[in-house]
Amino acid sequence: MADIYRLNEEVGKYEKWVDIGTDPITGNTVYARAVAADIVVGDTIAVTGPLTNTEIRATALPVSGPLTDTQIRATALPVSGPLTDTQIRATALPVSGPLTDTQIRATALPVSGPLTDTQIRATALPVSGPLTDTQIRATALPVGVSTVTLPTTLLNGVITVTTATTRVPLIGASTPLVSGVTVKAAADNTGIIYVGNSAVAAANGFRLAAGESQFIEIANLASVYVDASVDAQSVTYIAS
């Protein structure tokens, strides 16, 4: 350590204190007062060598104007404790390039109010693993439902299978449907009705005993055929 000067306020002069060694117990530098120097308040003292941290902090030095980025970065300043939201927002700091996931997660930032849809979509965030039921239900998502077209035409009729094992269509011409058709075997039938496509027969048809019915979801009424196990068996149908 070098010699130092201390102000004697009683006489208004600086006194020289000489470095005489180190205290073996505390390790602190020991000074002894030398002959008083004829230096009065207001005089300047030449200083050789860099100032110590203690010497710099001894007197506050006014700084005029803002510090430049170079001046700020010239010396690292220790910061104790986390910065408050107000301190973080006090000065805008330039950021070059996107932040990594690790940098984003390094410090939790408080968010006031809900995020808008635009803010949520601004940056894609990776999601690991499936979402839980609670996470899915946390925000309502709009779901578009297509319009359901209701039928506007109702068709009905009676078809008789005159000759057994000779299939007949419910209608001869192509007739588009919106919903489908219900086929019912006549209550006075004595045989079995077989319902199916153009190749329906006793071996593959859907069986209807007297009075039984079945709804078929089909796009065209002419695609449905019926056959019978005995002659002169009838069915009724209603379609839309």
C-alpha positions in Angstrom: 0.0 0.0 0.0 1.1 3.6 -0.6 1.1 6.5 1.8 -2.1 8.5 2.1 -3.3 12.0 3.1 -6.1 12.7 5.5 -7.8 16.0 6.1 -7.4 17.5 9.6 -10.6 19.6 9.8 -9.4 21.5 13.0 -6.5 23.2 11.1 -7.9 22.9 7.6 -4.8 21.0 6.4 -4.0 17.6 5.0 -1.7 15.4 7.1 0.5 12.7 5.6 0.1 9.1 6.9 2.9 6.7 6.2 2.5 3.0 5.5 4.5 1.3 8.2 3.5 -2.3 7.6 0.7 -4.9 8.1 -1.0 -5.8 11.4 0.0 -9.5 11.9 -3.3 -10.2 13.6 -5.9 -8.4 11.5 -3.9 -8.3 8.3 -4.8 -4.6 7.8 -2.3 -1.9 6.7 -0.9 0.2 9.6 -0.3 4.0 9.1 1.6 6.5 11.2 1.1 10.2 11.0 4.0 12.1 9.5 4.9 15.8 9.5 1.8 17.8 8.6 1.8 18.9 5.0 1.1 22.5 4.1 -1.9 21.6 1.9 -5.1 23.4 2.4 -8.7 22.6 1.3 -9.0 23.4 -2.4 -5.4 22.5 -3.3 -4.8 19.6 -5.7 -2.6 16.6 -5.0 -0.8 14.7 -7.7 -1.7 11.0 -7.7 0.5 8.4 -9.3 -0.8 5.0 -10.2 -4.4 3.8 -10.5 -6.9 4.7 -7.7 -8.1 1.8 -5.6 -11.7 0.8 -5.3 -11.8 2.3 -1.8 -10.3 5.6 -3.0 -12.8 5.8 -5.9 -15.7 5.2 -3.6 -14.5 7.7 -0.9 -16.1 10.7 -2.7 -19.0 10.7 -5.1 -18.1 12.1 -8.5 -20.7 13.9 -10.6 -21.3 12.5 -14.1 -22.8 14.8 -16.7 -24.8 13.3 -19.5 -25.7 9.7 -20.1 -23.0 7.0 -20.2 -22.3 5.6 -23.6 -22.6 1.8 -24.3 -18.8 1.6 -24.4 -18.5 3.3 -21.0 -21.1 1.1 -19.4 -19.4 -2.0 -20.8 -15.8 -0.8 -19.8 -16.2 -2.2 -16.2 -18.4 -5.0 -15.0 -20.6 -3.8 -12.1 -21.8 -6.4 -9.6 -25.6 -6.5 -9.1 -26.9 -8.0 -5.8 -30.3 -9.6 -5.9 -32.7 -10.0 -8.8 -33.7 -6.9 -10.8 -37.3 -5.6 -10.2 -39.7 -5.3 -13.1 -39.3 -1.5 -12.9 -35.5 -1.8 -13.1 -35.7 -4.1 -16.1 -38.0 -1.8 -18.0 -36.1 1.4 -17.1 -33.8 1.1 -20.1 -34.3 -0.7 -23.3 -31.5 -3.1 -24.0 -30.8 -4.2 -27.6 -31.0 -8.0 -28.2 -29.4 -9.4 -31.3 -30.9 -12.6 -32.7 -33.7 -14.7 -31.2 -33.5 -15.9 -27.6 -32.9 -19.6 -27.0 -35.3 -21.7 -25.0 -32.8 -21.8 -22.2 -32.5 -17.9 -22.2 -36.3 -17.5 -22.2 -36.7 -19.9 -19.2 -33.7 -18.5 -17.3 -35.8 -15.8 -15.5 -39.6 -15.8 -14.9 -41.2 -12.6 -16.1 -44.5 -11.5 -14.7 -47.3 -11.1 -17.2 -50.2 -8.8 -16.4 -53.6 -9.6 -18.1 -54.4 -12.4 -20.5 -52.3 -12.8 -23.7 -54.1 -11.9 -27.0 -54.4 -14.4 -29.8 -51.8 -12.5 -31.7 -49.3 -12.5 -28.8 -49.8 -16.3 -28.3 -49.2 -17.0 -32.0 -46.2 -14.6 -32.3 -43.7 -17.3 -31.3 -44.1 -21.1 -31.6 -43.4 -22.8 -28.3 -42.4 -26.4 -28.2 -44.7 -28.7 -26.3 -43.4 -32.0 -25.0 -45.7 -34.9 -24.3 -49.5 -35.0 -24.7 -51.7 -32.3 -23.2 -53.8 -33.2 -20.2 -57.5 -32.9 -20.1 -57.2 -29.9 -17.8 -54.8 -28.1 -20.2 -57.0 -28.8 -23.2 -60.1 -27.4 -21.3 -58.2 -24.3 -20.0 -59.1 -22.3 -23.1 -62.2 -22.6 -25.3 -61.3 -23.3 -28.9 -63.9 -22.5 -31.6 -65.1 -25.6 -33.5 -66.8 -25.2 -36.9 -69.8 -27.4 -37.5 -71.0 -28.1 -41.0 -74.6 -27.4 -41.8 -77.0 -30.4 -41.6 -79.3 -30.4 -44.7 -82.8 -31.6 -43.9 -84.8 -33.6 -46.5 -87.6 -31.6 -48.2 -89.3 -34.5 -50.1 -91.1 -37.5 -48.6 -91.6 -40.7 -50.7 -93.8 -43.7 -49.8 -95.2 -46.7 -51.6 -96.2 -50.4 -51.6 -94.3 -53.0 -53.5 -95.5 -56.6 -54.2 -93.2 -59.5 -55.0 -95.5 -61.3 -57.4 -93.3 -64.3 -57.9 -91.1 -65.8 -55.2 -87.3 -65.6 -55.8 -87.8 -62.8 -58.3 -86.4 -59.7 -56.7 -87.8 -56.2 -57.5 -86.6 -52.7 -56.7 -88.5 -50.4 -54.4 -88.7 -47.9 -57.4 -87.9 -48.3 -61.0 -86.1 -45.0 -61.7 -83.1 -43.4 -60.0 -84.5 -41.4 -57.0 -81.9 -39.6 -54.8 -82.4 -39.5 -51.1 -81.1 -37.2 -48.3 -81.7 -39.5 -45.3 -82.7 -43.0 -46.2 -85.7 -45.4 -46.3 -87.7 -47.6 -43.9 -88.9 -50.9 -45.3 -91.7 -52.8 -43.5 -93.1 -56.3 -44.4 -96.9 -56.3 -44.7 -98.7 -57.6 -41.6 -100.7 -60.2 -43.6 -97.6 -61.7 -45.3 -97.3 -65.5 -44.9 -93.7 -65.7 -46.0 -90.3 -64.0 -45.5 -89.2 -60.8 -47.2 -85.5 -60.5 -48.2 -84.1 -57.0 -48.4 -80.8 -56.1 -50.1 -79.1 -54.9 -53.2 -79.7 -55.9 -56.9 -78.4 -59.4 -56.1 -80.6 -60.1 -53.0 -81.9 -63.6 -52.5 -83.0 -66.0 -49.8 -79.3 -66.9 -49.1 -78.0 -63.4 -48.5 -81.0 -61.0 -47.9 -81.9 -59.2 -44.7 -85.0 -61.1 -43.4 -88.2 -59.4 -42.4 -91.1 -61.4 -41.0 -94.7 -60.2 -41.3 -95.0 -56.8 -39.6 -91.2 -56.2 -39.1 -89.4 -53.1 -40.4 -85.9 -51.8 -41.0 -84.4 -48.4 -41.7 -81.7 -48.2 -44.4 -79.4 -45.2 -44.8 -79.0 -45.0 -48.5 -78.4 -42.3 -51.1 -80.8 -43.6 -53.8 -84.1 -45.4 -53.4 -83.6 -47.4 -56.6 -80.6 -49.2 -55.0 -82.9 -51.1 -52.6 -84.4 -54.5 -53.7 -86.8 -57.0 -52.1 -87.5 -60.7 -52.7 -89.9 -63.1 -51.0 -90.0 -66.8 -50.0 -93.5 -67.2 -51.4 -95.6 -65.5 -54.0 -97.7 -62.3 -53.5 -95.8 -60.9 -50.6 -95.8 -57.1 -50.0 -93.7 -54.4 -48.4 -94.4 -50.7 -47.6 -91.7 -48.1 -47.5 -91.3 -44.4 -46.5 -88.2 -42.5 -47.6 -86.8 -38.9 -47.6 
